[in-house]
Amino acid sequence: MNTIWLIIYNFFILPIMFFVALILSIVKSKVREGLISRIGTIKKTKYFFDKIEKDKIVYWFHCASHGEYEQVNPILSSLKEIQKNCIIITSFSSPAGYNNVIDKNIDLKIYLPLDFLWNTIRIIKIIRPQKLIFAEYDLWPNYIWTAKWLDIHTTLFSARFYHKNTKLLPTIKNFYKYIYSSLSAIYTISEKDNLILKKFLTRNYKGILRVLGSPRYDRVSIFSINSNIKSDKEKLIRPYRLIAGSVWPEDDEIILNVLIEKALLIEDFFFTWAPHEINIKYINDIKRKIFKAGLDPVLFSTIGKNNKHFKCIILDKIGYLANHYWSGNFAYIGGGFSSGIHNVMEPAIASLPIVFGPKYHNSHTAEELLKYGGGFEINSSDEFENILSNLIRNDNFYLKSSQSSSEVIYKNIGSATRVVRGILSD
């Protein structure tokens, strides 16, 4: 580890991050909740470990939020099957993960204490995990460096790297080099990720590198049992329904008017609108825009399951989006015009052709969907309208795209087993 970066991070970067978080907490309730909820984490953890046997094998998994937990879920169940008496700790950075994850395989769920050295040393000494395992990207330098000092194995799995990543900028790259090089093992999603990863490692890196895929494929494949569509013929005779999932305000400008126009002009065209965040003000604004254009949108919370005949449904409840994809014909996934697209796996396993914006390089699955014809990149409203019209008019084009979409998922299943083997053997 580079002492200079240790000093810069702890005396400059981390205090600035904390100060910014404090300012944001004044206006953002989620930031405020996350900061306040961390206060009792170490006490809660100590109380838990005071009551259990000292010789228990402990695995500590860390996820940024609920989305990253989807990668962890199949691994936890497999570990518990193999080592029934092991203790599994799962920490989260955000309220979205901590508040919404309920898993019988988790023995202790906590907020990750802030990355100050006095926190990391104290909590790692309390937990003393066999391994500290990070899901996908949410790495905290002091946790990694402290684990290394205390001779605790650290693993990063589902690691994803792409050429347009800001981490590759010269100074930033040098900082991350000493973070990644301090990890004991890194499991990437693809060979391409593995090649880019090597740019972040020091020449004398002695850790373990493996290409093991993404366990999220295994997790999302569970949803395939919900399918009641048995044939291509049944897909074609259904009314057209587009599911717009995890949409951001930036997506509204691109797709909303097109969807409203289709719903007004085509008798059997419907759409479901699922915001990225369940925000009352945003939902009311969208509802007002749609109503003003001539449609009568309804909130999912007011209609329940009997919703097939509504032209526009606004999904205002968490936890229902994955099931909604199975009632659709096409999907649009948001985030591609802002911070990066969200989960494309859930609509893919439902065999939906998927449309998204240009910022998709954070998703290996999106790249696979584009490659095999199950996904479509758009940069404007006109492009969105053209793709959607082709999918509606051309049955062969739609069916080919639908099949390609689900095949991307099925050919990547099996990663969870490989990651579990790595955790147990490396």
C-alpha positions, 0 to 999 in steps of 0.5 A: 500500500502507498503511504502517500495515498493513505495520508491523502485519503484519510486527511483530505478526501475522506473529510471532504466526502463526510462534509459533503454528506453532512450538507446533503443530509440537510436536503436529502432524507436518504442521506440523512437516514443513512448517516443517522442509522450508522451511529449504533452499528458498532454497538449492535455488532458487538452485542451480536458477537458477544452472544455467539461462539468464538470459533464460528466461521464468519463471512462478511458481505458488503453491498452498496444497495438492494441491486448489488444484494441481488448478486449476493443472494444466491451465494448466501443460500449456497454457503449456508447449504455447504457450511450450515453453521457459518455466520453471515454478516451483510452490510449496506451503504444505503437505506434502499438496501438495508430497509428492503432486504429480508433474507433468512440466510443473513444472521446480522444485517448492518449499515457499513460504519463510515470509512474512518480508520478508527471505525474500520479497525474496531469493527473488523476486530469485533467481527474477525471474518474469515473473509470480507467480500465486496459485491461489484463496486462499492469498495472502501479503502480503509476497510480493505487496507485494515483487513490487509493489516489484520491478515483478513482475506478480501474478495471482490466479485462481479467486478466490472470495468470499461474503457470510458471509466473515470477511474482510468484517468491518470491520477485517479487510476494511481489511487485505485491501483493501490486499492485494487492491489490490496485485495486478496482476490478479484473475480471479474464478470468477463475476460474484457473486464479482466484485461482492463482490471490489470491496468489497475494492479501493481506489477507485483500483485500477488492476489488471485484473478478469476473470470467467474461471471455475475451471480445476478444471472442465477438470481434473476433466472428464478423469475422465469418460473412466473412465466405463463406464456407458452408459445410465440403465438401467445406472445403475438396475440397479447395486447401491446404493453411496454414496461418503462422500468427505473425511469429518471427525469432525463428519460421522460423527455425521450420516451413519454410523449412517444408512449402517450401518442402510441396509447392514443393512436393504437387501441390495444397499446398500453404502458406501465411507468415505473420511476427510479424512485418512488417520489410523490412529487415526481409521480404527481407531475408525471400523472399530470402530464399524461392526463393533460395529453389525453390519457387517464393514468392510474396508480398501481397502489389503487388497483391491485392485480386487476390492471390489464385494461388500464391504458397507463399504470404508474407503479408507485410501490416497491418490489413489483417491477420484476413481476410486471415485466412478465405482463409486457411485450417490450421494455425501456430501462432508464438511467441511460441518459443520466448516471447509467442504465439500471437492471436489464436482466429482469426484463431479459429473462421475461423475453422482452426486447429492451430499449435503453439510452447511450450510457449502458457501459456499466452493464455487461448484460446490456452489451450482450443484449446489443450484441445478440439483438435483444437490446437497442440503444437510442439517442433520441425520441425519433429513434425510440419511436422507430424501434418501437414501431418496428417491434409492433409492426414486424412479428419476426423482428419482435420474436427474434429479439424476444428470444435473443433477450432471454438467451443472454440470461440462460447462457450466463447462468452458473456464476453463483456456483463458481463464486462460491467455490472461489470463496471456499477455496481461494 
